Amino acid sequence: MSTEGSTKAILAALVANAGIATAKFIGFVITGSSSMLAESVHSVADTTNQGLLLLGQKTSRREATRQHPFGFGRDRYFYSFIVALLLFSLGSVFALYEGIHKIQHPEDLTSPMVAIVILVVAIGLETYSFITAIRESRKVKGDASWWGFIRQSRTPELPVVLLEDAGALLGLVFALFGVSLAAVTGNAVWDGVGTIMIGLLLGIIAIILIIEMKSLLIGEGATPKELDAICAACESGQVQRVIHIRTQYIGPEELLVAAKIALEPGLQIEEVARAIDAAEVRIREKVPNARLIYLEPDLDRSVPAGT
């Protein structure tokens, strides 16, 4: 569900951004607006980003090897991290440079109405992409807030596309603000101001994504809700207590669970094996993402001997 949804959101963003980038470049050539140039580079970066996200989804489905026994699920985190770096370098830094240059050396715009029309149409296309991302994200975000979904989601593509689309919409509004004021006042400095606003916006979004994707890339465990569900499912039947547990997402939909568990005393080896198998079944029923489970029976040293 989440992979299909994220792919649909990525494709919608890819088509929208490719068309928007072309239109913005034409608008820049006609008008000479730095806001249009910044937005053009922004859309090219976004289009490249969507391609990288699709590549990450494809490479993550490779079969596990001896060198990579847990598979390649983290490829999706890696490419999402690269996307955040590109958004920062190609989007934010370039826009800030262009905005400062435009303020220091303002140049009058040519045919600003062309830029305004292109930006209004682009806002419509980006709105379609953003609505698609919201619709697909709602299927997997549950009761979490939107900010909580971005912070807690183990599926990287949807938060990336959500933030990209939100940034693209606000960036278009900022560009429209700069171009419109430059046209009305005759002062091209406003075009540079709009460009700097775009750069700051992209920088903030990129930093958020870099922090979140880095956390996923180096390894995040189960959410508190998932961890509680795993322990509750495990501590049943002949399992008395979870002594020690560690979890880690090795892919967006693949959770590794390793735990030491205390079993009822006096069990035979066959009974121990059946108890562990039953515990694994209960865990997977409660947390389907728990694909790899390793349970080790151990003595419960918190219980005094002879009791």
C-alpha positions as CSV (number, residue, x, y, z in Angstrom):
1,M,0.0,0.0,0.0
2,S,2.6,2.6,1.0
3,T,5.0,1.7,-1.8
4,E,2.2,2.0,-4.4
5,G,0.9,5.2,-2.9
6,S,4.4,6.8,-2.8
7,T,5.1,5.8,-6.4
8,K,1.8,7.4,-7.5
9,A,2.7,10.6,-5.6
10,I,6.2,10.6,-7.1
11,L,4.9,10.2,-10.7
12,A,2.4,13.0,-10.3
13,A,5.1,15.3,-9.0
14,L,7.5,14.2,-11.8
15,V,5.0,15.0,-14.6
16,A,4.0,18.3,-13.0
17,N,7.6,19.5,-12.3
18,A,8.9,18.5,-15.7
19,G,6.2,20.6,-17.4
20,I,6.6,23.5,-15.0
21,A,10.3,23.6,-15.4
22,T,10.0,24.0,-19.1
23,A,7.5,26.7,-18.8
24,K,9.5,28.6,-16.2
25,F,12.7,28.5,-18.3
26,I,10.7,30.0,-21.2
27,G,9.4,32.6,-18.9
28,F,12.9,33.4,-17.6
29,V,14.3,33.8,-21.2
30,I,11.4,36.2,-22.1
31,T,11.4,38.3,-18.9
32,G,14.9,38.0,-17.4
33,S,13.3,37.5,-13.9
34,S,15.7,36.1,-11.3
35,S,12.6,34.7,-9.4
36,M,11.7,32.8,-12.6
37,L,15.3,31.5,-12.9
38,A,15.3,30.4,-9.3
39,E,12.0,28.7,-9.7
40,S,13.2,27.0,-13.0
41,V,16.2,25.6,-11.2
42,H,14.0,24.6,-8.3
43,S,11.7,22.6,-10.7
44,V,14.6,21.0,-12.4
45,A,16.0,19.9,-9.0
46,D,12.5,18.6,-8.1
47,T,12.2,16.7,-11.3
48,T,15.7,15.1,-10.8
49,N,14.7,14.3,-7.2
50,Q,11.6,12.4,-8.3
51,G,13.7,10.4,-10.7
52,L,16.1,9.5,-7.8
53,L,13.2,8.5,-5.6
54,L,12.0,6.1,-8.3
55,L,15.5,4.8,-8.7
56,G,15.7,4.1,-5.0
57,Q,12.5,2.2,-5.0
58,K,13.7,0.0,-7.9
59,T,17.2,-0.7,-6.4
60,S,15.7,-1.4,-3.0
61,R,13.9,-4.4,-4.4
62,R,17.1,-6.3,-5.3
63,E,17.5,-9.8,-3.7
64,A,19.6,-10.2,-0.6
65,T,23.2,-11.3,-1.1
66,R,25.9,-12.8,1.1
67,Q,27.5,-9.4,1.4
68,H,24.1,-7.7,2.1
69,P,22.1,-10.5,3.9
70,F,19.4,-8.1,4.9
71,G,18.7,-6.9,1.4
72,F,18.8,-3.3,0.0
73,G,15.8,-1.7,1.6
74,R,17.9,1.2,2.8
75,D,18.6,2.3,-0.8
76,R,15.3,4.2,-0.5
77,Y,16.7,6.1,2.5
78,F,20.0,6.8,0.7
79,Y,18.4,8.3,-2.4
80,S,16.0,10.3,-0.3
81,F,19.1,11.7,1.5
82,I,20.6,12.6,-1.8
83,V,17.4,14.4,-2.8
84,A,17.6,16.5,0.3
85,L,21.2,17.5,-0.5
86,L,20.2,18.4,-4.1
87,L,17.3,20.5,-2.9
88,F,19.7,22.4,-0.6
89,S,22.5,22.9,-3.1
90,L,20.7,23.3,-6.4
91,G,17.6,24.9,-5.0
92,S,18.4,27.0,-1.9
93,V,22.0,28.0,-2.4
94,F,21.5,28.9,-6.1
95,A,18.3,30.9,-5.3
96,L,20.1,32.9,-2.5
97,Y,23.0,33.7,-4.8
98,E,20.7,34.9,-7.6
99,G,18.5,36.9,-5.2
100,I,21.5,38.7,-3.7
101,H,23.0,39.4,-7.2
102,K,19.6,40.8,-8.4
103,I,19.3,43.1,-5.4
104,Q,22.9,44.3,-5.9
105,H,22.5,44.7,-9.7
106,P,18.8,45.1,-10.4
107,E,17.6,44.8,-14.0
108,D,14.2,45.8,-15.3
109,L,11.9,42.9,-16.3
110,T,10.7,42.4,-19.8
111,S,7.1,41.4,-20.3
112,P,6.4,40.6,-16.6
113,M,2.8,39.5,-17.5
114,V,4.3,36.4,-19.2
115,A,6.0,35.4,-16.0
116,I,2.8,36.1,-14.0
117,V,0.7,33.9,-16.3
118,I,3.2,31.1,-16.2
119,L,3.4,31.2,-12.4
120,V,-0.4,31.1,-12.0
121,V,-0.6,28.0,-14.3
122,A,2.3,26.4,-12.4
123,I,0.5,27.0,-9.1
124,G,-2.5,25.0,-10.5
125,L,-0.2,22.1,-11.6
126,E,1.7,22.1,-8.3
127,T,-1.7,22.1,-6.4
128,Y,-2.7,18.9,-8.3
129,S,0.6,17.3,-7.3
130,F,0.3,18.4,-3.7
131,I,-3.3,17.1,-3.4
132,T,-2.1,13.7,-4.8
133,A,0.6,13.5,-2.2
134,I,-1.8,14.4,0.6
135,R,-4.3,11.8,-0.6
136,E,-1.7,9.0,-0.7
137,S,-0.2,10.0,2.6
138,R,-3.5,9.9,4.4
139,K,-3.7,6.2,3.6
140,V,-0.7,5.5,5.8
141,K,-0.3,8.3,8.3
142,G,-3.1,7.1,10.6
143,D,-3.9,9.4,13.6
144,A,-0.6,11.2,13.5
145,S,-0.4,14.9,12.7
146,W,1.2,16.0,9.5
147,W,4.3,17.1,11.3
148,G,4.3,13.8,13.3
149,F,3.9,11.9,10.0
150,I,7.0,13.6,8.5
151,R,9.0,13.0,11.7
152,Q,7.9,9.4,12.3
153,S,7.3,7.9,8.9
154,R,9.6,5.0,8.0
155,T,8.6,5.4,4.3
156,P,10.8,8.2,3.1
157,E,9.2,9.1,-0.3
158,L,5.9,10.5,0.9
159,P,7.3,12.9,3.4
160,V,9.9,14.0,0.8
161,V,7.2,14.6,-1.9
162,L,4.9,16.3,0.6
163,L,7.6,18.8,1.7
164,E,8.8,19.3,-1.9
165,D,5.3,20.1,-3.1
166,A,4.6,22.4,-0.2
167,G,7.9,24.2,-0.8
168,A,7.1,24.4,-4.6
169,L,3.7,26.0,-3.9
170,L,5.1,28.5,-1.5
171,G,8.0,29.2,-3.8
172,L,5.6,30.0,-6.6
173,V,3.7,32.3,-4.4
174,F,7.0,34.1,-3.4
175,A,8.0,34.3,-7.1
176,L,4.6,35.7,-8.0
177,F,5.0,38.2,-5.1
178,G,8.4,39.4,-6.3
179,V,7.5,39.6,-10.0
180,S,4.2,41.3,-9.4
181,L,5.7,44.0,-7.1
182,A,8.6,44.5,-9.5
183,A,6.0,45.1,-12.3
184,V,3.8,47.4,-10.3
185,T,6.5,49.5,-8.7
186,G,9.0,49.4,-11.6
187,N,11.7,48.4,-9.0
188,A,13.4,45.2,-10.0
189,V,14.8,44.8,-6.4
190,W,11.5,43.2,-5.5
191,D,12.3,40.4,-7.9
192,G,15.5,39.7,-6.0
193,V,13.6,39.8,-2.7
194,G,11.2,37.1,-3.9
195,T,14.2,35.0,-5.1
196,I,15.8,35.3,-1.6
197,M,12.5,34.2,0.0
198,I,12.5,31.2,-2.2
199,G,16.1,30.3,-1.3
200,L,15.4,30.6,2.5
201,L,12.3,28.4,2.1
202,L,14.1,25.7,0.2
203,G,17.0,25.8,2.7
204,I,14.6,25.2,5.7
205,I,12.9,22.3,3.9
206,A,16.2,20.8,2.8
207,I,17.6,20.9,6.4
208,I,14.5,19.2,7.8
209,L,14.8,16.5,5.2
210,I,18.5,16.1,5.7
211,I,18.0,15.6,9.4
212,E,15.1,13.1,9.0
213,M,16.7,11.1,6.2
214,K,20.1,10.9,8.0
215,S,18.2,9.5,11.0
216,L,16.6,6.8,8.9
217,L,19.8,6.0,7.0
218,I,21.8,5.3,10.1
219,G,19.0,3.2,11.5
220,E,15.8,3.9,13.4
221,G,13.9,1.4,15.6
222,A,10.2,0.7,16.0
223,T,7.9,3.5,17.0
224,P,6.8,3.5,20.7
225,K,3.4,2.2,19.6
226,E,4.9,-0.6,17.6
227,L,7.4,-1.5,20.4
228,D,4.5,-1.8,22.9
229,A,2.6,-4.0,20.5
230,I,5.5,-6.2,19.9
231,C,6.2,-6.7,23.6
232,A,2.5,-7.3,24.4
233,A,2.2,-9.9,21.6
234,C,5.3,-11.6,22.7
235,E,4.4,-11.8,26.4
236,S,1.7,-14.4,26.1
237,G,1.3,-18.1,26.2
238,Q,4.5,-19.7,27.6
239,V,6.5,-16.4,27.3
240,Q,6.6,-14.8,30.7
241,R,8.5,-11.6,30.0
242,V,10.6,-9.8,27.4
243,I,13.9,-9.4,29.1
244,H,15.7,-7.3,26.5
245,I,14.7,-6.1,23.0
246,R,16.3,-4.2,20.1
247,T,14.6,-3.2,16.9
248,Q,15.7,-1.5,13.7
249,Y,14.1,-0.7,10.3
250,I,16.4,-2.2,7.6
251,G,13.9,-0.9,5.0
252,P,10.7,1.2,5.0
253,E,8.6,-1.9,5.4
254,E,11.0,-4.4,7.0
255,L,11.6,-4.3,10.7
256,L,14.2,-6.4,12.5
257,V,13.3,-7.6,16.0
258,A,15.8,-9.2,18.3
259,A,14.9,-10.1,21.9
260,K,15.7,-12.2,24.8
261,I,12.7,-13.7,26.4
262,A,11.9,-15.5,29.7
263,L,9.9,-18.7,29.2
264,E,8.1,-20.8,31.7
265,P,10.7,-22.9,33.6
266,G,11.0,-26.7,32.9
267,L,10.1,-26.6,29.3
268,Q,11.5,-29.3,27.0
269,I,13.4,-28.3,23.8
270,E,10.4,-29.0,21.6
271,E,8.2,-26.9,23.8
272,V,10.7,-24.0,23.7
273,A,10.8,-24.1,19.9
274,R,7.0,-24.1,19.7
275,A,6.7,-21.2,22.2
276,I,9.1,-19.1,20.1
277,D,7.3,-20.0,16.9
278,A,4.0,-19.0,18.4
279,A,5.4,-15.7,19.7
280,E,6.7,-14.8,16.2
281,V,3.3,-15.5,14.7
282,R,1.7,-13.2,17.3
283,I,4.2,-10.4,16.7
284,R,3.7,-10.5,12.9
285,E,-0.1,-10.4,13.4
286,K,0.2,-7.2,15.5
287,V,3.1,-5.6,13.5
288,P,3.2,-6.8,9.9
289,N,6.4,-4.9,9.2
290,A,8.2,-7.2,11.7
291,R,9.6,-9.4,8.9
292,L,12.8,-10.6,10.6
293,I,12.4,-11.9,14.2
294,Y,15.1,-13.5,16.4
295,L,14.0,-14.6,19.8
296,E,16.5,-16.1,22.3
297,P,15.3,-17.9,25.4
298,D,17.1,-16.8,28.6
299,L,16.9,-17.0,32.3
300,D,14.9,-14.2,34.0
301,R,17.5,-13.0,36.5
302,S,15.0,-10.5,38.0
303,V,13.2,-13.4,39.6
304,P,15.0,-14.8,42.8
305,A,16.1,-18.4,42.5
306,G,13.7,-20.9,44.1
307,T,10.6,-18.7,43.8
